[in-house]
Amino acid sequence: MVVTKADLARAIYKRHGGITTREAVAIVDIILETIKRRLVAGDQVYLGEIGMMEVVPRPTRRGRRPANGKVADRVLRYHPTRALRT
């Protein structure tokens, strides 16, 4: 099962009945934008029971992106928590 942004917004809306669906979507957007900004800035993002994400340099290798011809030099690395590894 894939969890989408709409699924997250719906969960927030159901759990906190005092907000509208639009406000729940705005909350999810703010959270995702904050995570993205921190990763682009080179920071590690730690989400309690989920794990840690970070952008790390990737060793250069032959190959390129077909869309723009550039070589990917940074990749997102995810380290799950011990609870999720089992």
C-alpha positions as a Markdown table, in Angstrom:
| # | Residue | x | y | z |
|---|---|---|---|---|
| 1 | Met | 0.0 | 0.0 | 0.0 |
| 2 | Val | 1.3 | 3.4 | -0.9 |
| 3 | Val | 0.6 | 6.3 | 1.5 |
| 4 | Thr | -0.1 | 9.6 | -0.4 |
| 5 | Lys | -0.1 | 13.2 | 0.8 |
| 6 | Ala | -3.9 | 13.1 | 0.7 |
| 7 | Asp | -3.9 | 10.0 | 3.0 |
| 8 | Leu | -1.8 | 11.9 | 5.5 |
| 9 | Ala | -4.0 | 15.0 | 5.3 |
| 10 | Arg | -7.1 | 12.8 | 5.8 |
| 11 | Ala | -5.5 | 11.2 | 8.9 |
| 12 | Ile | -4.8 | 14.6 | 10.4 |
| 13 | Tyr | -8.3 | 15.8 | 9.6 |
| 14 | Lys | -9.9 | 12.7 | 11.2 |
| 15 | Arg | -7.7 | 12.9 | 14.3 |
| 16 | His | -8.1 | 16.7 | 14.9 |
| 17 | Gly | -11.8 | 17.4 | 14.1 |
| 18 | Gly | -11.5 | 21.1 | 14.7 |
| 19 | Ile | -9.7 | 21.8 | 11.4 |
| 20 | Thr | -10.9 | 21.7 | 7.8 |
| 21 | Thr | -9.6 | 19.4 | 5.1 |
| 22 | Arg | -7.8 | 22.3 | 3.5 |
| 23 | Glu | -6.1 | 23.2 | 6.7 |
| 24 | Ala | -5.0 | 19.5 | 7.1 |
| 25 | Val | -3.6 | 19.6 | 3.6 |
| 26 | Ala | -1.8 | 22.8 | 4.4 |
| 27 | Ile | -0.2 | 21.2 | 7.5 |
| 28 | Val | 1.1 | 18.3 | 5.5 |
| 29 | Asp | 2.5 | 20.7 | 2.9 |
| 30 | Ile | 4.3 | 22.7 | 5.6 |
| 31 | Ile | 5.8 | 19.5 | 7.1 |
| 32 | Leu | 7.0 | 18.1 | 3.7 |
| 33 | Glu | 8.3 | 21.5 | 2.6 |
| 34 | Thr | 10.3 | 21.9 | 5.9 |
| 35 | Ile | 11.8 | 18.4 | 5.5 |
| 36 | Lys | 12.7 | 19.1 | 1.9 |
| 37 | Arg | 14.4 | 22.4 | 2.8 |
| 38 | Arg | 16.4 | 20.9 | 5.5 |
| 39 | Leu | 17.6 | 18.0 | 3.3 |
| 40 | Val | 18.5 | 20.4 | 0.5 |
| 41 | Ala | 20.5 | 22.5 | 3.1 |
| 42 | Gly | 22.5 | 19.4 | 3.9 |
| 43 | Asp | 21.0 | 18.7 | 7.3 |
| 44 | Gln | 19.9 | 15.3 | 8.6 |
| 45 | Val | 16.2 | 14.8 | 9.3 |
| 46 | Tyr | 15.3 | 12.5 | 12.1 |
| 47 | Leu | 11.7 | 11.4 | 12.4 |
| 48 | Gly | 11.2 | 9.7 | 15.8 |
| 49 | Glu | 9.9 | 6.2 | 15.1 |
| 50 | Ile | 10.5 | 6.2 | 11.4 |
| 51 | Gly | 14.2 | 6.9 | 10.9 |
| 52 | Met | 16.7 | 9.3 | 9.6 |
| 53 | Met | 17.1 | 10.8 | 6.2 |
| 54 | Glu | 20.1 | 12.7 | 4.7 |
| 55 | Val | 21.4 | 13.8 | 1.4 |
| 56 | Val | 24.9 | 12.4 | 0.8 |
| 57 | Pro | 27.4 | 12.8 | -2.1 |
| 58 | Arg | 27.3 | 10.0 | -4.6 |
| 59 | Pro | 30.5 | 8.8 | -6.2 |
| 60 | Thr | 30.6 | 9.6 | -9.8 |
| 61 | Arg | 30.1 | 6.8 | -12.3 |
| 62 | Arg | 29.4 | 6.4 | -15.9 |
| 63 | Gly | 25.8 | 7.2 | -16.9 |
| 64 | Arg | 23.5 | 10.1 | -16.9 |
| 65 | Arg | 19.9 | 11.1 | -16.5 |
| 66 | Pro | 18.2 | 10.7 | -19.9 |
| 67 | Ala | 15.9 | 13.7 | -19.3 |
| 68 | Asn | 18.6 | 16.3 | -18.9 |
| 69 | Gly | 22.0 | 14.6 | -19.4 |
| 70 | Lys | 23.3 | 15.4 | -15.9 |
| 71 | Val | 25.0 | 13.0 | -13.6 |
| 72 | Ala | 23.4 | 12.5 | -10.2 |
| 73 | Asp | 25.9 | 13.7 | -7.6 |
| 74 | Arg | 23.8 | 13.6 | -4.5 |
| 75 | Val | 21.3 | 11.0 | -3.3 |
| 76 | Leu | 18.8 | 10.7 | -0.5 |
| 77 | Arg | 19.8 | 8.0 | 2.0 |
| 78 | Tyr | 17.3 | 6.6 | 4.5 |
| 79 | His | 18.2 | 4.8 | 7.7 |
| 80 | Pro | 15.2 | 3.1 | 9.3 |
| 81 | Thr | 14.9 | 2.7 | 13.1 |
| 82 | Arg | 15.6 | -0.6 | 14.7 |
| 83 | Ala | 11.8 | -1.2 | 15.2 |
| 84 | Leu | 11.3 | -1.0 | 11.4 |
| 85 | Arg | 14.2 | -3.2 | 10.5 |
| 86 | Thr | 12.6 | -6.3 | 11.9 |
